[in-house]
Amino acid sequence: MGKRIAVVQSSYIPWKGYFDLINKVDEFILYDDLQYTRRDWRNRNRIKTPKGSGWLTIPVKVKGQYYQKIRDVVVSDPRWSDKHWKTICLNYGRAPCFEAIGSVLHDLYRECGDETHLSAINYKFLQGICHMLGIKTRISWSMDYDLVEGRTERLVHLCLQTGASEYLSGPAAKTYLDEALFSTQGIRVCWMDYRGYQAYGQLFCPPFIHEVSMVDLIMNEGAEGARRYMLSFGSTPTH
């Protein structure tokens, strides 16, 4: 089997599907050379609260910087990490695995509180949670590679530079990805299928919400238990 890669923008403690994508590839490239988009997943994510889902948002400097790249986005309030941790404690303090996971997650928050750039924060959380889950995929940056013009052309060129024979993408890219450009270079495109997630012991139910931060799953099921509710441990992507 050849090398498989994925190329995705970094997100703040993303949902379980993001980690499933990481676990299905040999190298996961953070595509933080793209333009930063407001009100997106780059600097925020949702958790469960007694009132439904609520947002954890990292405040960033955006005024007058409409075209900045994700990798250049800077935090605007260094107190964000303390605030987020207190919010997590408030909402997950009674979760079954809070004691087991809490100290590790708290250490991550303390470490990330000293970071000035959003990309670095996202990277550290991704690495930390991957370590918890036993995901050993290499996480690299698009800035480590030569980037050519063209939306699909750039992805194909990243595959060629990494020696990948397969490119794994989320289903949303089906609207714009030109698979023929991959095919001409002998690269197969695979698509993630996020259907089939099972409900777990989530707090404040009903309703059960799948689209929340990975924090929710690991707080409720622990690192080992979380693997049983993910699709990538023992499953394969569609072709």
N, C-alpha and C positions, 0 to 999 in steps of 0.2 A: 504493500500500500504506500502511495506517495505522500508527500507532505500536504497538509491542509491548513489554510490560514483563514482568518476573518479580519475585517478592517472596520472598526466601529468607533464612533465618538465616545469619549469617556463620559460616565454618568456618576452622579453622587449616590453611593450605596444602592445600586439598581436592583430591580426585581429578580426573581429566581431565573427567569428566562435568559437574562443577560449572562448569568454564571453558567447556565447550561450551554450557551453558545461558546463561552470560553473553554469549557471542558470538552467540547467536541472537536477542537482544533489543536494543531501542534504549536502554532504561534498566533497570538492575538495582538493585532496592531491597533493602538489607540490613535484614531484619526483626528487628532487635535489641531491639525493644520487647517481645518475648515473654519468658516466664520462662526462666531459665537451667536447663538439665537436665544433671545429672551423668552422667559416663561416656558422653558423646555426642561429636559431631564438633566442637563449638564450640572446645574447647581442646586437641584432640589429633588426630593422624592417624598412618597407618602408612607405613613404608618397608620396602624389602627389606633383609634381612641374610643372612649365611651360614646362619643357623638358621631362615630363613623370614621372616615379616613381624614387625616390631617397632614399638613405639609411641614416638612423640615427643609428650610431654604437657607443656603449659604449666601449672605449678602456680598455682592460683587460690584466693582466700579464699572458702570456702563455709560454714564452720562457723556455724551459727545464722542463716544468710541463705538460707532455703529458698525465698523468693519473690522474690528479686532478679531484675531483668531482665538480659538478656545485656549490654546496654550499660553496666550498672553493675558488672559483675564486674571485680575488681581482681587483678592478679598478686601472688602471695605470696612469690616468690623471684626477685629481679632477675637472678640468675645463670643463669636458664633458657636465655637466648639463646646464651651461650657453650657451655653443655653440649650444646644441640641441634646447634650448628655442628660441634662436635668429633665428635659421633655421625655426622653426615652425612659428614664427611671420612673417618671410619673405614670407613664402609660404601660410599661412592661415590668414594673417592679414585682408584680405578682405572677408573671409568666413562669411556667414550669422550669425553664432553663436559665432564668435570669442570673442565678448565683454562679452557674458554670460558665456562662458566656460573658456576663457583665464585666468582669475584671479585664478580659482580653479586649473587649470593645472599648472599655474606658481608656485603656492604654493607647489604643489607636486614636481616640479623640484627643488625648493629651498631646500625642506626637503630631497630629495634623493641625493642632491649634497653633503651632509655630510656623506653619507653612504660609507663604504669602500668595501662592498661585493656585488657582482652582484645579488645574490639571494634576499638579503634584498631590493634592489632597485626594482626588479621585483615584489616582494610581495607588496610593498607600492603602486606601480602604479596599480596593480590588485585590491587591496582593495579600493583605491581611486576612480577608474572608476566604480567598482561594486557599490559603494555608490552612485555615480552620477546616475547610471541606475536603482537603486532600487533593485539590486540583493543582497539577504540576505544570500546566501550560506556560510557556514563555510569554510574557507580556512586554511588548516593545512599543516604540513610538513611530509614527509616520515620519517625523523629522529626522529619524535615523537613516532614512532612505532618500533616493533621488525621486522627486515628484514631477511628473510630466503633466501637460495640459490635457483636459478632457475628463469628464466624469468617470466613464467606464475605462478609458485608456489608462488613467492613473492607477486604478485597481489592478488592471492586467499587468501593468509594469511592476507593481508591488509584488505580485505573484511571481513574476519572472526573477526579480531581485532576490526573493527569499527561496527560490527553487521549489515553489509550490506547484503541484499538479491539480489541486482542488481548491476551489474558493467557496466558503460557506457564508451564506447571507441570510439575513432576516427576511421574512416574506414581504415586507413593505417595499423592498427594492425591486420587486417584480414589475413595478410600474415604469421604471426607468432604466434598469440594467440591460445592456446589450450583450446577451449571451454569445452572440456570433463572434464578437471580438475576443472573448475568452477561448472559444472553440478553435479559432485560427491559430492560436498559440499552444494548442493541445492541453488547455486547462478546462477541467470540468467544473461546472457551477452546481452546487448543492444548496438546498433550501431548508431552513429550519421550519419545523412544524410545532407550534406551541400548544396544540390541542392535546388533551389527555391528562392535564394536571389534576391530581386528587386533592380534595379538601383535607386539611389537617386540624389540629386542635387550636384554632385561632381564637383569641380573646374577643370579647364584645360582639358575639354573633347572636342572631343574624344581623346584617347579612355577612356572608363569607366573601372576602375580596382577595382575588389572586394578584391583582396588579398593585402590590405594595412592596416596599423595600425588603431586601433579603433579611434585614434585621428582624422582621416579623417571623419568618420561618425558623431562623436559628434560635430566637428567644423562646419559641414555643416547642420546638422539637429537638434543639441541640444540634451540634455540628454533624454527629453521626446520623441522628434521626432525619435531618434535613435531606440527606442523600436519598432516602426512600421516597421523598416527595418531589424529586427532580427527574427530568426526562433523560438526562445525559448519562446517567450511571447504568450502563448496560443497553442503551438504545442507540439507534443510528439515525442520521438525517435522511430525508428523502432526496431522490435524484431527479 
